[in-house]
């Protein structure tokens, strides 16, 4: 991006005008993701407390919103400005998931409406959590979950009954 274009388009921090996503990954286990309204302390810590048992080891980056979690967790921080791995303390698994998510977003879907972002997160979480399966087995597993369910045009587009006429 040219310097003058960057100055015009990028003002403020990296999260400005973006829909935020949070994820929790159990090492050797599953990932859980959600769309969040902000990356403030209350929002992120409530997501952690909902998805991680108290007393568990918790590894995060150095975002200030995570400060104070050491009261309930064995919380250790890796500051990416200094290092990416500190012994067993790293966020590489979550970074890996984020990398796959971004590649899918840029390579397959191209453009994602914020209204539908949670659906894309669910799909990628499903793929990641079942990555040991073949594509055929994963497809059959996903088909079992759609039996008897209906997705309407209104739900997909977010349009109301008046807008469809």
Steps between C-alpha positions, in 0.01 A plus 500: 500500500639841407586732788230759414231230465603342831483838676148555365364149566671399823432729791521377856579148614471181296152420636338822382202433269548123525279230646683337788536129560623317810613140523599251767698188413563209732837349420439170328127576512243720338475865409203720593443832330256788524436841351539768768404865508837618635833384635455665837579325826143411595413349162813289459521384860135395506563292185800335667305431821214345302728268302790416733474323836633693798843376605604405147825614341430798277744641247425834334679774317580826678170679428414703811142374496625165634655652812339372819431148378774363724255511793306207350751339263866407479537788257823549309566759234719501192576850373522483121698824491780308674450130418247252365591201716613492863556132581155340495328840496380596153186575302614323183197266484258791499721688253483190276120501514494873422728444203265234358201726562662791317611284207146372459359849525738645240532198272156339500237744618667828394244715683319420823210705629536566875139375537614153387843490667387267779402243236844510339656465846281198573600338171871555553479386864324183382770438238779566750347288775453210257824542306602139567207373290494456127293749301240230432455415870485868595236558229288208627529629856383846391206352306376328816463840668280654228226237486163655579636855500410775259693813408278760335595772255405761761743349752783483248456855374388659826206655320162554659169393349441855368835513320434172315190624318 
